[in-house]
């Protein structure tokens, strides 16, 4: 599940979970993280993965400082080892502690007072499996050491692991047009850079293994799923911009015939939908968007439609129900 720090009106990971976990409330993932069977890590995007998925991707390197796309520079290797020793001594650290220690402690000005250097190095160590995110405090990652384990992986196991990663992607984002399937499989180079050269063969195997249908373009989905099996419910849902339902913009345009864009980083004058426009799903169609915010303790929601507002008699009622669910989720 993708994570994003913007809170408008809640972080993306919380907005995604509220549609999938009964009685979910904003911030609950962060509060309960230490009790859950999950890790923060990079899959096809940065976010939260199950520990079983984490185990499929690691070890990404055969030794801590080995090449992962680009190797750590020699100076950073020394810094990383010192930082790792520092984290081991304390058990867990806030990035601010690392900055303070290496800038003003026994290693005077080692980092040159640059918090960014610390953050980037800890990110690299986390990606390599040297550190893990123990928890978050006010959105900031608290790191703990992870002991590196060298594991011998046979060719057969490597193939099985890669196929399992592909199947996980498809389970999350299917049904996928052929071009999007190719794109997501290629993005697995970030999940498992050590197997980047094997992804082309993995894509070929996936196309033989998955169910396939032709509807304008070739579509792929898990063998045990039928996208047309169930009728859509009369329900309105406001989705996070990174929700799996809308994550693949190419599929979005194929299914709903309009262009949705995430515009939080677009200059205000050039925005068409809004800072954090959440796709509005009615039944099985995304028909518009909503920009929601909390002002003076009240939820404000500005809604736009691709065409006109649906004329079905129950749409307005279902929209109000969704806004009530959003207020409950936000603890209003």
N, C-alpha and C positions, 0 to 999 in steps of 0.2 A: 504494500500500500504506500503510495507516494506521500511524502510529507512536504509541507510548505509553511514558512513562518508567518505569512500574512494572516492577520485575524480580521476578517471582514464578512460576517460578524464573528466568525470562529475560524480556527485553522483548518486547512483542507482535510487533514487526517481525521479530525473530529466530524466535519461535515460528511465525509465518506462513511464513517462508522455509524452515524445516526440512522442511516437507512438499512443497516445490516445487523445491528445489535439492539435488542429490545431494551427500552428504557435508558438508552445511552444519553449521557450529558456531556456538554462541552468540557474538555480538559481531563476527562476520565482516563484516557489512555496514558497521559503523562503521570497522573496520580497513581495509577495501578501498574505502571510499567514493570516495576521490580517483581511483581507477583505473576507476571504473564510469561508465557513461553515464546517470547519474541526478542529480536535484536534489531538495533538500528544498523542498517548497512545499505550498500548500493546493489540494486538488482538491475532492472532496465531503467530505473530512476532511483533517487535516494529516498529512503523511507524506512518502513518497518517490514521485517520478514520473520517467518517462523524459524525456530532454531533448526528444524529439519531442513529448511531451504538454505539457511546459512551454512549448514554442514555440507551441502552439495557444492557450494561455491568455493569452499576453503579446503586446504591452504591455496591461496592464490600464488604463492611463491614457494620455492623449495628451500629457501633460507630467508630470514627476516629482511635483509637488505638487498635481496636479488632484484633484478629488473622486473618492473611491472609497468609496461609501456615505456617509461623512462626511469632510469635508476636514480636513487637518492644521490645527490652530489656528495663527495667525500666529507666536506664539512658538515653536512646535514646528518650523515651517518653517526658522526661523533656526538652531535647534539641530540640525535634520537636516542642513542644509547644512554646518555646522561639523563635525558628526560624519562626514559623507561625506568632507570634506576630510581629516579625521584618518585615516580608514581608507585613503584613497588614498595618503597619505604613507607609511603603514606597510605597505601591501599586504594585511595581514590583522590582525584584532584579536580578542582575548578580551574579552567584556563587562566583565570586571574592569578591563582596561586603560583602557577608556573611562571607567568610574567614577572611577578614580584620577586620570586626566588632567584631566577636567572638574571634579572636586570639589576637587583640590589643586594643579593645575598652573597654566598661564598664565591660564586662565579660572577664577578662584577661586570655589569653591562654586556653579558654574553650575547644577549639578543639585541643589543642596541636599543633597548626600550621599545621594540616593535611588537605589539600584540599580534599583528597579522602574521609575522614570521612564526610565532608560537602556534597560532591556530592552524596555519597551513601545514606545519610539520605534524601536529597531532592528527589532523585529517589524514595525512599520508600514512601515519602509523596505524590509525584505525582501519584504513582500507587494506593495509597489508596484514591485518590480523594481530598486530602487536598490542593494540588497545581495544577496549570495548566501551560502549556507552552504558554506564551503570544506571544512570537516571538523568533526569533534567531538573534544573532549578530555575524557575521563571524562564523556561525555554532554552537555557544554556546547558550544553552537554557536560555532564560530570563523567570523567573517564576513569576507568580502572584497568589494571594490566590484564592481558590475556596471554597465557603461556603458549608459546609457539610449539606446535607438534608437527614433526615431519612425518608425512604419511606417504607410503608407496602406493601408487594407483596404477592398476593394470590397464591395458588398452580397452578391455571389455568393460571395466568399471567406469573408465573415463567416458566411454560412449553412453553407458547407461545414465551417468550423471547429466551429461549434456542433454540427452533426450528428456530427462525429467525436468530440466530447466525449461526446455522448449514447451513441454506439456503444461508447466505452471503458467507460463506467459499466455498460452492459448486459453487455458481455463479462466484466467482473469479477464482477458480482453476479447474473447470470441463473441460472435462470429467475426472473422477477419477477412477482408479482401486479400487477395494474393500479395499485392504490393505491400500491405501493412504487415502481413505475416513475415515477409522478407525483412522489413524494417525492424520489427521487434526481435527477430532472431539475431540480426546483426548487432542490436544493442546489447545482446548477451555478452559481447566482448568486454563490457564494463563489469558485468557480474562475475565473469570467469575469464580474465584476460589471458590466463595461461593456456586456454583452449581456443583462442581466437581463430587459429588456422583450421580448426575442425568444424566451424559453424556452417560452412557451405554444405558439407556432407550431412550435417544435422538437419538442415532445411530440406534437403532432398528426402531424407527418411521421414520427416514430419509430413510432407505432402502425401506420402504413401500411407502413412499411419492414420491420419486424421480423416474425418468425414468431409465430403466435398460436395458443393452444389454450384450450379451455374445459374446466375440471375443477373445478366448484364455483364458481370465480372465473375471470376472464380472466388468462391467463399470457402473458408475452412473453419471447422469447429470440432470439439471433442467427439469421439466416436459414440459416446453415450448421451449426447445432447441432440435435441431437435428444436431449432429456433422457432419453428412454426407450431409447436405442439400446444402451447398455452395461449389462451385469449388474454389480452391486456385488461388490467383492472381499471376501473374508473377512479384513478387516484392522481393527484398532482404531487410532484416531487421537485424540490429545488435542489439541484446538484452542485457539488463543488466543481470548479473548472477542471480538476484533475481526476474526477470520478471515472472509474473504468468505463462507464457507459458512454462518456463523451471524450475520453482521453485521446483516442485516435481521430485526429481532425479529418483525415482522408475518409475514414468510414463515416464520420459525422455527415459530411457533405453528400456522400452516396445515399445515406439513409434518409436524410431530412432536407436535402437540396437547398441548404443555405450555409453561409460561411460564419462560423463562430471563432472568435479570437479572444485570447486572454490579454487584457489591455492594462494590467496594473503597472507595467513598465513602459507603456506608451505615453508620450506627452499628452497632457490633458486636451489640448486643442485638436489632437488627431484621433481621440477616442470616439468610437461609434456606439458601443454598447455600455461602457462605463468602467470604472476602476476595477471592480471585482464582480463582473456580471456572472451570475449563476444560471446555467441553463435550466429552463423550465420544462419539465417533462410532464405531458398530459397523456395518460394511457401509455401508448408506445411511441409517441412522437414528441420531439423537442420543438416546441412551437414559439419559444420566446426566451426571455431572460429576466432576472431580477437582481437589483442592487439593494442589498439589505444592510442596515446599520442600526445601532442602538444609540439613541439620543435622549438624554434626560430620563433614562430608565425605560424608554418605550421603543418598540421595534418599528422602524420605518422601512418601507419596502417600495421601491420604484420599479414597476413592471413594464416591460416592453414586449411587443409581439412582432413576429416576422410578417404576419398578415394582419388579420383582425382577431379580436378576442373570440374564443369559441362560443358558439350560440347554444350549446347544450345546456339545458336547464340546471344540471347539477355541477357544472364547471365552477361557478362562483362559490358554491358551497364547499367544494373540494379544495379550492384555492384557500379559502379561509381556514379550513381544517389543517392544511399544510402550514400556514402561518402560525396557527396555534401550536402545532407540534414544534415549530422552530422556536417559539417563545419558551416552551417547556424545556427544550434542549439547552437553551441559553440560561435556564433557571430564572426566568422573568416572572 
